[in-house]
Amino acid sequence: MDNFSQFPPSFLYLGQGYLGGTVPAQTPVFIFFAAFYFVLLHRSIYGRAFRVIGFASTARAGRGSR
């Protein structure tokens, strides 16, 4: 494969490589970030506050948040 972009092969592997010949290399990265955001939104006080309030300013005022 010719590399015309001058990026290192390790960087190109993230976008074009496969793990074990079948699983795209982006899959573990996606799973990591999906798990991170799940924990952030469902297990932290910030995520719970966002879930309760959302974008409703009246609910935010009733809860006492800024």
C-alpha positions in Angstrom: 0.0 0.0 0.0 1.4 3.4 -1.0 1.2 6.1 1.6 0.8 9.5 -0.1 -0.4 11.3 3.1 3.0 11.1 4.9 1.2 9.9 8.1 3.0 7.2 10.0 1.8 3.6 9.4 0.6 3.3 13.0 -1.8 6.2 12.5 -3.1 4.8 9.2 -3.7 1.5 10.9 -6.4 3.1 13.0 -8.4 4.0 9.9 -7.5 1.2 7.6 -6.4 -1.8 9.7 -8.1 -4.9 10.9 -7.6 -6.9 14.1 -7.4 -10.6 13.3 -8.3 -9.9 9.7 -12.0 -9.3 10.4 -12.6 -6.7 13.1 -11.9 -3.0 12.1 -9.2 -1.4 14.2 -11.7 1.5 15.1 -13.9 -1.0 17.0 -11.9 -1.1 20.3 -11.5 2.7 20.3 -15.3 3.1 19.8 -16.0 0.6 22.6 -13.7 2.4 25.0 -15.3 5.8 24.4 -18.8 4.4 24.5 -18.1 2.8 27.9 -16.5 6.1 29.1 -19.6 8.1 28.1 -21.9 5.5 29.6 -20.1 5.7 32.9 -20.0 9.5 32.7 -23.7 9.9 32.0 -25.1 7.1 34.1 -22.8 6.9 37.1 -21.6 10.4 37.8 -23.4 13.4 39.4 -22.9 15.4 36.2 -24.6 12.8 34.1 -27.5 12.4 36.5 -28.0 16.1 36.7 -28.0 16.4 32.9 -30.4 13.6 32.5 -32.8 15.0 35.1 -32.6 18.6 33.8 -31.8 18.2 30.1 -32.2 21.5 28.4 -35.3 22.7 30.2 -34.4 25.9 32.0 -37.6 25.8 34.1 -36.6 22.4 35.5 -33.1 23.7 36.2 -34.5 26.7 38.1 -36.8 24.4 40.1 -33.9 22.2 41.0 -31.8 25.1 42.2 -29.0 24.7 39.6 -27.5 27.7 37.8 
